[in-house]
Amino acid sequence: MQKRTEIPTIYLIDDDDAVRDSLDVFLTLKGMSVVVFSSGLHLLDGELNDPNLLILDVNLPGLDGFSLLKALRSRGFDAPVVFMTGLGNPEIRAKAERAGAAAFFDKPIDAPVLYRTVAKIIANGPQPLRIE
């Protein structure tokens, strides 16, 4: 794994093209380096660097967000994670908290709120789970 750079690097994993593309553009315009993946398998098959933060969709094809996080943690990834889902419920939120999520967002996502949350997590480290 390569070292983190001065510009925060975010790994954004979502199978929804519109969500992935809009968050990529927004976070990039805010000065972050965003690396996008359409599935967890694409991420695991690629060159893995050391991102500052992961933004994971809970419902991904082939390997859900929780399983992907477990696989990444087994490979030494310790970056904070923000989960997002279009199918949020108390059970999924509780599972995200047990997985160590720094934040949890229901879709549709308010991009400015996501940015402020991500910037705060990167600057201060993960805090107790925030439900957005």
C-alpha positions in Angstrom: 0.0 0.0 0.0 1.2 3.5 -0.8 1.3 6.3 1.8 -1.6 8.8 2.1 -1.0 12.1 0.4 -1.7 15.7 1.5 -4.9 15.7 -0.6 -7.4 13.4 1.1 -8.1 10.3 -0.9 -11.6 8.8 -0.8 -12.6 5.4 -2.1 -16.2 5.6 -3.2 -17.9 2.3 -3.9 -21.5 2.3 -5.2 -23.1 0.4 -8.0 -25.5 3.3 -8.8 -23.8 5.3 -11.6 -25.7 8.5 -10.9 -24.9 8.5 -7.1 -21.3 7.5 -7.7 -20.7 10.1 -10.4 -22.4 13.0 -8.6 -20.6 12.4 -5.3 -17.3 11.9 -7.2 -17.7 15.3 -8.9 -18.9 17.1 -5.8 -16.1 15.8 -3.5 -13.5 16.4 -6.3 -14.6 20.0 -6.6 -14.1 20.3 -2.9 -10.5 19.3 -3.2 -10.5 15.6 -2.5 -9.1 12.9 -4.6 -11.9 10.4 -5.3 -11.3 6.9 -6.6 -14.6 5.3 -7.7 -15.6 1.6 -7.9 -18.8 0.1 -9.1 -18.5 -2.9 -6.9 -16.5 -4.3 -4.1 -15.0 -6.9 -6.4 -13.7 -4.2 -8.6 -12.0 -2.6 -5.6 -10.4 -5.9 -4.4 -9.2 -6.7 -8.0 -7.4 -3.3 -8.4 -4.3 -1.7 -7.0 -5.0 -1.0 -3.3 -3.5 2.2 -1.9 -4.1 3.7 1.5 -7.2 5.9 1.3 -8.1 8.4 4.0 -11.7 7.2 4.0 -14.1 4.7 2.5 -17.6 5.5 1.4 -19.4 2.2 0.9 -22.9 1.4 -0.3 -24.4 -1.3 1.9 -26.1 -3.0 -1.0 -23.5 -3.9 -3.6 -23.6 -6.6 -6.3 -21.6 -9.7 -5.5 -20.2 -8.5 -2.2 -22.2 -6.3 0.1 -20.6 -3.3 1.9 -20.3 -5.1 5.2 -18.5 -8.1 3.6 -16.3 -5.8 1.6 -15.3 -3.9 4.7 -14.4 -7.2 6.4 -12.3 -8.2 3.5 -10.5 -4.8 3.5 -9.9 -5.0 7.2 -8.4 -8.4 6.8 -5.9 -6.8 4.3 -4.9 -4.2 6.8 -7.1 -1.3 5.7 -7.8 0.8 8.8 -9.4 3.8 7.1 -12.6 5.1 8.6 -15.8 4.1 6.7 -19.0 5.9 5.9 -21.9 3.7 5.0 -24.8 4.7 2.7 -27.9 3.0 1.7 -31.2 3.5 0.0 -32.8 0.8 2.2 -31.9 2.0 5.6 -33.6 0.6 8.7 -32.6 0.3 12.4 -31.1 -3.1 11.9 -28.8 -2.0 9.1 -27.8 1.1 11.1 -27.0 -1.1 14.1 -24.9 -3.4 11.9 -23.0 -0.4 10.6 -22.3 0.8 14.1 -21.0 -2.7 15.1 -18.8 -2.6 12.0 -17.2 0.6 13.2 -18.8 3.1 10.8 -17.9 6.7 11.4 -21.2 7.8 9.8 -24.3 6.4 8.1 -26.3 8.1 5.4 -29.7 7.3 3.9 -30.0 8.0 0.2 -30.7 10.4 -1.3 -27.6 12.0 0.1 -27.2 15.7 0.8 -23.7 16.1 -0.8 -22.7 19.2 1.3 -23.6 17.4 4.5 -21.6 14.3 3.3 -18.7 16.6 2.5 -18.7 18.3 5.9 -18.9 14.9 7.6 -16.1 13.4 5.5 -13.9 16.4 6.1 -14.5 16.3 9.8 -13.7 12.5 10.0 -10.5 13.0 8.0 -9.4 16.0 10.2 -10.4 14.6 13.6 -10.5 10.8 13.1 -13.6 8.7 13.5 -16.1 9.7 16.2 -19.1 7.7 17.5 -21.5 6.8 14.7 -23.6 9.6 13.3 -26.9 8.8 11.7 -27.7 11.3 8.9 
